[in-house]
């Protein structure tokens, strides 16, 4: 009966270690997957920002006299600082 208790104790210890290892592997994989999706979201946002800056041109935008941000020529107020614009 003593040998059975020894083997049962070893099996329990092995199962506990296996559970700990599986939990650590799961957490690492989850972090890698979350990191991958966060990087993809950031890259998508950067491409949107890049395309919006490419649309700014002297024919369609002017600079705000206060904050020097680009705003559409038709704007009555600066969208960055709220400065009222005088039509030219």
Beta strands, then each sheet from edge to edge (+ up, - down):
strand 1: 61-63
strand 2: 70-72
sheet 1: 1+ 2-
end
